[in-house]
Amino acid sequence: MSSHPSSPTLPFAGTDLITERLVLRDWSLDDVSAVVRDERPGHWAADFPADGDRVIAGFAAGQPDVPGAHGHRLIIERESRLVVGSISLLWPPSEGAVEFGYGVVPSRRGRGYAPEAARALVTAALAVPGVTVVHADVELSNPASVRVLEKAGLHRWSDDGTIARFRAVGSGPTLP
């Protein structure tokens, strides 16, 4: 992840990505500050934030601009309007490829939210000019996360016995 002030911002920053059951919304400065200060706003699921969300908030707190400019999104359950996780592109792309990561809080796991959010973010990222590959790595010891990536439509392209690498490929040149 680049924290350099001149890093290009994500072209769809500031635009909600809406799925059947979720809204993927840029982190607000208030949300970042609340996580960093260990506060509990009422619009969060009781078990949000998880450890990964704290990492993202800590990173975003050090950015010179709006957190969503670099691909960090909250996962919001449309029905309850509660924040139930986060998903992030590790922006900017490198040679047309961009990595992403995600997490859904335990109270909302098993509902298909992670693959639904991943599909939306991957689709949006592949629509950005110059982005040809969106990828994620997962530990093979985490079969639930492997299933998330498979359900999201990514394809396993390699593994080393410990880590599996998944990707979705758009138009244009691809990685070997």
N, C-alpha and C positions, 0 to 999 in steps of 0.2 A: 504494500500500500504506500502510495506516495503522499507525503504531507506537505510537499512543496507548494507554496501559494499559487504558482502558475500552472498547477495540474489542471488539465481540462475538466470541466464539470460535465456531469451526465446530462445529455440533451433532454431527457424527460424528467429531470429533477423538478419538484414542485407539482407534478401531476400524479394524482392517485391512480394506482392500478387496481381495477375492480374486477373481482371474480364472482362466481355464483354465491359464495359464502363469506368472502373476505375482502378487505380493503388493505392494500399495501400503501402506506403513507410514509412520506419522509419523516424522519425523526425531527421533532421540533427542538429548539434550544431549551424550552422548558422541560421536555422529556429527558433530554440529555442531562440537564442540571439536576433533575429529581433523582435520576439513577446515581449520579456521582455523589449526591448528598444523602443517598439512602432514604429518600422520602417515598411515600406511598400514595400517589394520586388515586382518586376513586375510579378513574377510567382504565385501570389496569386489572387484569385477572389477579387473584390473590397470590399466585405463585410467580408473577412477573415482577422483577426481571430475574432471569436465570444467569448463571455465571457468564455465558457467552454474550448476553445482552450487556452486562457490566463492562466487558472488554470493548464492545462496540461503542458504548457511551464514553468510555475513557478515551478511546481513539478520537471520536467525534468532538469531544470537549477540547482537544488540542488542535482542531482544524480552524483556519482563519475565516471560514465562511459557513453557510448553512449546512448542517450534517447531511441532508439528502443530496447535496450537490455531488457527492461521491458514491452514491448508490446504497446508502443505508436506509432500510425501510422497517417500520413497525408492521406487524401482522395484526390486523384488527378483525375480530369476529363481527360480521355485519349484524347478526341478530342481537347480540348483547352490547355491541359497541365497545367491548373490552379489548385491550391490547393483550394478545396471547402469545406473542413471540416476536422474532425479528428475522430479517433476511437481508443479506448484503452482497452487493457486487464489490469486488476488490478493484476499484477504479483507480486509475485509467487502465485501458487494455494494453497489453504488451504484444506486439506483432499480431494484432487482430484477435487475441484471446483475452478473455476476462474470467476470473475465478469468482465463484460465489459460495456463500455459506448460509446456514439457516438454523433456526431452533424454535421449537414450539414448547411451551411450558407443559409440565407433566399432566396438569389437569385437563389439557385439551389434546393430548396425544391420542392416536388411534382413530381420529375422526377424518383423516385424509387432508388436513390443513397444510401440512408441509409440502406434499406433492402439488397441491393446488397453488400454493404460493410460488413454489419453484417453477412450475410451468409458466405462470404469468411473468415472473421476472426474466426467465430465460427468453421467452418470446419477445419481451420488450427490448432486452439487450441485443438480441440478434437483429432487431430492426434498426439499430443504430448504425449509420454508415461507418464502415471500417471494422466492425465487430463481426468476425466469422466463426468464432468458437466460444462457447460458454462451458466452463468445466468446474468440476468439484471433485475433491478427493475424500474418501471415507475409509475408516478403519474397518477391515473385514470382521473384526471382533464386534462390530456394531451392525448386526443384520437388519435392524429396523431402519437405519439410515441408508443402507444399501437398497432396501425396498422403496424408500422414499424416492431415490434418484431413478430407479427403474420405473416406478409409477409416474414420475414426472416426464418420462419419455427420453431420458438421457441414456446413452449407450456406454457400457463398460468398454474401454479401449485398451486398458492395461491394468495389471496389478503385480505387486512384488511379493505376494504371499501375506503381506501385512496391510498394505494400503491398496485400495482399488481406485482407479481413475475413471471418472465418467465424463462424458461430454455430449453436447449438442452442437451440430455444425450447421451454419447457415450458408448462404450463397457466397461465392468467392473462394479464394485459395484457402486451404485448410492446413492444419499442422500435420507433420508426418506421423 
